Amino acid sequence: MAGWDHEWQEAVHRVTAAFGRLPHPVRLELEEFARGMAAHKEAMQQLVAQVDAAAHCAGCGGACCARGKYHFSAVDLLVYLAAGKPLFAPRFDNGLCPYLGEPECLIPPGYRPFNCITFNCDLIEDQLPREEVSRFYKMEQELAARYAEIRALFPGRSMDGPLL
């Protein structure tokens, strides 16, 4: 656990330093991208809220959260930094996803990692009308493009992949 905390701190420091080196016009562009990404993720969350996705997740105990770990990416952190949001403290001692708190995710919906915001289990997806499922997957493709826009602001592949 101490190792994960240390790795987390190092990764946060690395991305924060890269963010701090951005020229002002690029930082403004990143801030605009971050606002758009957070709004897009919130819209995706609202779409599944139509079928009370949160209740389904609570009912199964968040099984996908128990299995999914370390999806928070450098881009997700950049969105936090650009939005001026205080960063959460992961819980590497819980044996589950380190971003899972009591009783829910430590990350607000607009800032959750790509995998977390785009995954719908069958319980949720089966209750959505077909056109809403199609709209959701179109939104997923648009979200992937938003991640690519932010990664493109940085040299090489320095902001690819998970933070840890």
BAVEX-838046 format. One record per residue: residue in three letters; x, y, z of N, C-alpha, C in turn. Coordinates in steps of 0.02 Angstrom, whole numbers. Layout:
  aa   n_xx   n_yy   n_zz  ca_xx  ca_yy  ca_zz   c_xx   c_yy   c_zz
 ala      X      Y      Z      X      Y      Z      X      Y      Z
...
This chain:
  aa   n_xx   n_yy   n_zz  ca_xx  ca_yy  ca_zz   c_xx   c_yy   c_zz
 met     40    -59      0      0      0      0     43     63      0
 ala     95     62     40    140    120     42    170    130    -27
 gly    184     75    -63    211     80   -130    163    114   -178
 trp     99     97   -173     49    128   -217     42    202   -201
 asp     43    219   -136     38    290   -117     97    329   -146
 his    156    299   -142    216    331   -169    211    339   -245
 glu    190    286   -279    182    290   -352    131    342   -371
 trp     76    344   -333     23    394   -345     52    464   -339
 gln     88    478   -286    116    544   -274    165    563   -330
 glu    207    516   -350    254    530   -405    218    544   -470
 ala    167    506   -486    130    516   -548     93    583   -547
 val     63    599   -491     28    664   -484     78    721   -493
 his    137    713   -462    189    765   -468    211    774   -541
 arg    221    718   -576    244    720   -646    192    756   -690
 val    129    738   -683     77    769   -725     66    842   -705
 thr     67    856   -641     59    925   -617    115    969   -643
 ala    176    943   -644    233    981   -670    224    995   -745
 ala    201    946   -783    189    956   -854    134   1008   -865
 phe     82   1005   -823     28   1054   -827     56   1124   -812
 gly     99   1130   -762    128   1195   -743    172   1225   -797
 arg    201   1183   -840    245   1207   -894    206   1229   -956
 leu    141   1218   -958    103   1236  -1018    104   1311  -1030
 pro    115   1331  -1092    108   1402  -1107     35   1424  -1095
 his     27   1487  -1078    -40   1513  -1060    -93   1497  -1112
 pro    -81   1508  -1178   -134   1492  -1227   -153   1418  -1228
 val   -105   1375  -1217   -119   1302  -1216   -158   1285  -1153
 arg   -140   1317  -1098   -177   1305  -1036   -250   1326  -1043
 leu   -262   1383  -1076   -330   1405  -1088   -368   1355  -1131
 glu   -334   1328  -1181   -365   1277  -1224   -382   1214  -1184
 leu   -336   1194  -1141   -347   1136  -1098   -406   1148  -1051
 glu   -411   1208  -1024   -467   1223   -979   -533   1217  -1016
 glu   -535   1240  -1079   -596   1234  -1119   -611   1160  -1133
 phe   -560   1121  -1151   -570   1050  -1163   -595   1015  -1099
 ala   -567   1035  -1042   -586   1004   -978   -659   1018   -962
 arg   -681   1079   -972   -752   1095   -960   -797   1054  -1005
 gly   -777   1048  -1069   -816   1009  -1116   -818    935  -1097
 met   -761    908  -1076   -758    838  -1057   -801    824   -996
 ala   -796    866   -945   -836    856   -884   -911    859   -900
 ala   -930    907   -941  -1001    913   -960  -1024    852  -1000
 his   -981    828  -1043   -997    769  -1084  -1007    707  -1039
 lys   -961    697   -992   -967    640   -946  -1030    646   -903
 glu  -1046    707   -881  -1106    717   -841  -1168    700   -883
 ala  -1168    718   -947  -1224    702   -991  -1231    626   -999
 met  -1175    592  -1004  -1177    519  -1009  -1206    489   -945
 gln  -1186    517   -888  -1212    493   -824  -1287    506   -819
 gln  -1309    564   -842  -1381    580   -840  -1421    533   -884
 leu  -1392    512   -939  -1427    466   -984  -1443    401   -948
 val  -1394    373   -912  -1407    310   -877  -1446    320   -812
 ala  -1448    382   -788  -1488    397   -728  -1563    388   -743
 gln  -1581    390   -806  -1652    379   -826  -1678    313   -799
 val  -1633    264   -794  -1653    197   -771  -1625    183   -701
 asp  -1610    237   -664  -1586    233   -596  -1525    188   -590
 ala  -1475    203   -631  -1413    163   -631  -1381    160   -562
 ala  -1383    214   -525  -1352    215   -458  -1383    162   -413
 ala  -1448    152   -417  -1481    101   -376  -1458     31   -397
 his  -1451     20   -462  -1427    -45   -486  -1356    -58   -461
 cys  -1314     -7   -464  -1245    -15   -441  -1244    -30   -366
 ala  -1284      6   -328  -1287     -5   -256  -1313    -75   -241
 gly  -1361    -98   -282  -1391   -164   -272  -1342   -221   -280
 cys  -1296   -214   -327  -1247   -268   -337  -1182   -255   -299
 gly  -1180   -199   -265  -1119   -183   -227  -1063   -155   -270
 gly  -1081   -132   -330  -1030   -103   -374   -978   -154   -395
 ala  -1001   -211   -419   -955   -266   -438   -903   -242   -488
 cys   -922   -198   -535   -873   -175   -583   -820   -132   -549
 cys   -839    -96   -496   -791    -56   -458   -743   -102   -419
 ala   -770   -158   -396   -728   -204   -358   -675   -236   -402
 arg   -690   -243   -466   -643   -275   -512   -599   -224   -550
 gly   -624   -164   -559   -588   -114   -598   -542    -74   -554
 lys   -480    -68   -574   -432    -30   -534   -387     10   -580
 tyr   -365     66   -555   -311    105   -586   -328    131   -656
 his   -391    145   -668   -411    172   -733   -400    248   -738
 phe   -389    281   -682   -379    353   -682   -316    368   -722
 ser   -323    410   -774   -268    423   -820   -236    491   -809
 ala   -181    502   -843   -148    568   -842   -197    621   -868
 val   -235    604   -919   -284    652   -946   -337    668   -894
 asp   -360    617   -857   -410    630   -804   -382    679   -752
 leu   -319    670   -734   -287    716   -687   -281    786   -717
 leu   -263    790   -780   -258    856   -813   -325    892   -812
 val   -379    856   -820   -445    886   -818   -459    914   -748
 tyr   -440    876   -696   -446    901   -627   -407    965   -619
 leu   -344    964   -641   -300   1022   -633   -327   1083   -670
 ala   -348   1072   -732   -374   1128   -773   -438   1157   -744
 ala   -477   1115   -711   -540   1139   -681   -529   1168   -612
 gly   -469   1160   -585   -454   1186   -518   -490   1146   -463
 lys   -506   1083   -477   -541   1041   -428   -490   1012   -379
 pro   -509   1009   -315   -464    976   -267   -462    901   -281
 leu   -403    874   -281   -393    803   -297   -410    760   -236
 phe   -444    706   -249   -463    657   -198   -400    619   -176
 ala   -406    583   -120   -352    540    -96   -374    467   -107
 pro   -341    431   -152   -359    361   -164   -350    319   -101
 arg   -389    266    -98   -387    220    -41   -356    154    -65
 phe   -292    150    -62   -257     90    -84   -263     33    -34
 asp   -293     46     23   -299     -5     75   -366    -42     75
 asn   -410    -25     29   -478    -54     32   -485   -121     -5
 gly   -434   -143    -41   -437   -206    -78   -482   -203   -139
 leu   -511   -146   -152   -554   -136   -210   -524    -83   -254
 cys   -565    -53   -294   -542      5   -332   -521     59   -282
 pro   -463     89   -289   -440    138   -241   -480    204   -242
 tyr   -523    210   -292   -564    270   -297   -634    259   -270
 leu   -645    201   -241   -710    185   -212   -709    204   -138
 gly   -754    249   -120   -758    272    -51   -817    242    -16
 glu   -835    272     38   -893    251     78   -948    302     66
 pro  -1002    290     36  -1024    227      6  -1017    227    -70
 glu   -986    277    -98   -984    281   -172   -916    304   -196
 cys   -912    314   -260   -850    336   -293   -826    403   -264
 leu   -760    408   -255   -730    470   -231   -728    524   -285
 ile   -740    503   -347   -733    548   -404   -802    570   -428
 pro   -815    635   -434   -879    657   -461   -888    632   -533
 pro   -950    619   -554   -962    589   -620   -927    625   -678
 gly   -925    689   -678   -894    726   -733   -818    718   -737
 tyr   -789    686   -688   -716    680   -684   -693    607   -680
 arg   -740    561   -684   -722    490   -679   -684    467   -741
 pro   -644    415   -733   -606    388   -790   -652    363   -846
 phe   -624    359   -905   -660    337   -965   -695    271   -953
 asn   -659    221   -929   -689    154   -920   -747    156   -871
 cys   -742    197   -820   -794    200   -769   -857    234   -795
 ile   -849    285   -835   -907    323   -859   -939    288   -920
 thr   -902    246   -955   -929    216  -1015   -955    145  -1005
 phe   -942    115   -947   -964     46   -936  -1035     45   -911
 asn  -1077      7   -945  -1145     -8   -922  -1153    -83   -920
 cys  -1172   -109   -863  -1186   -180   -859  -1252   -195   -893
 asp  -1267   -258   -902  -1329   -278   -935  -1391   -254   -898
 leu  -1387   -251   -831  -1445   -228   -792  -1466   -157   -812
 ile  -1416   -116   -826  -1430    -47   -845  -1448    -43   -919
 glu  -1405    -71   -960  -1415    -64  -1032  -1481    -95  -1056
 asp  -1502   -150  -1027  -1564   -182  -1047  -1626   -140  -1032
 gln  -1620    -94   -987  -1677    -51   -970  -1681     13  -1012
 leu  -1627     29  -1045  -1627     89  -1087  -1660     75  -1154
 pro  -1699    122  -1179  -1726    114  -1247  -1669    108  -1297
 arg  -1680     71  -1349  -1628     57  -1400  -1596    121  -1426
 glu  -1636    173  -1438  -1606    236  -1464  -1561    270  -1413
 glu  -1576    260  -1348  -1533    288  -1296  -1468    249  -1291
 val  -1471    184  -1301  -1410    144  -1302  -1366    166  -1360
 ser  -1396    176  -1418  -1358    200  -1476  -1328    269  -1462
 arg  -1367    312  -1431  -1342    379  -1415  -1284    374  -1365
 phe  -1290    330  -1316  -1237    321  -1268  -1171    301  -1302
 tyr  -1175    253  -1348  -1113    229  -1380  -1085    281  -1429
 lys  -1127    323  -1456  -1103    379  -1496  -1066    429  -1451
 met  -1095    440  -1392  -1063    485  -1344   -996    456  -1320
 glu   -992    389  -1315   -929    357  -1296   -875    371  -1348
 gln   -892    367  -1412   -844    382  -1465   -823    455  -1461
 glu   -870    499  -1448   -854    571  -1442   -808    583  -1382
 leu   -820    547  -1329   -778    553  -1269   -706    531  -1284
 ala   -699    477  -1321   -632    453  -1340   -596    507  -1380
 ala   -632    542  -1423   -602    596  -1463   -581    654  -1417
 arg   -620    667  -1365   -602    721  -1318   -537    703  -1281
 tyr   -529    641  -1262   -466    619  -1230   -408    630  -1278
 ala   -418    612  -1341   -364    620  -1391   -346    694  -1400
 glu   -395    739  -1398   -381    811  -1404   -335    834  -1348
 ile   -348    811  -1288   -307    832  -1231   -237    802  -1236
 arg   -233    738  -1252   -167    706  -1259   -125    741  -1312
 ala   -157    766  -1365   -121    798  -1420    -89    864  -1399
 leu   -108    892  -1342    -77    954  -1318     -7    943  -1290
 phe     11    879  -1280     74    862  -1247    119    823  -1295
 pro    185    829  -1287    231    797  -1334    229    721  -1330
 gly    241    690  -1386    246    618  -1389    185    584  -1361
 arg    197    535  -1322    142    498  -1290    145    507  -1215
 ser    166    566  -1193    180    577  -1122    117    575  -1078
 met     58    583  -1108     -3    582  -1067    -49    522  -1086
 asp    -20    472  -1116    -58    411  -1132    -62    366  -1072
 gly   -114    326  -1069   -119    273  -1020   -141    293   -951
 pro   -146    242   -907   -167    256   -839   -113    293   -800
 leu   -134    328   -748    -87    366   -707    -40    318   -670
 leu    -66    262   -648    -25    212   -612    -10    153   -657
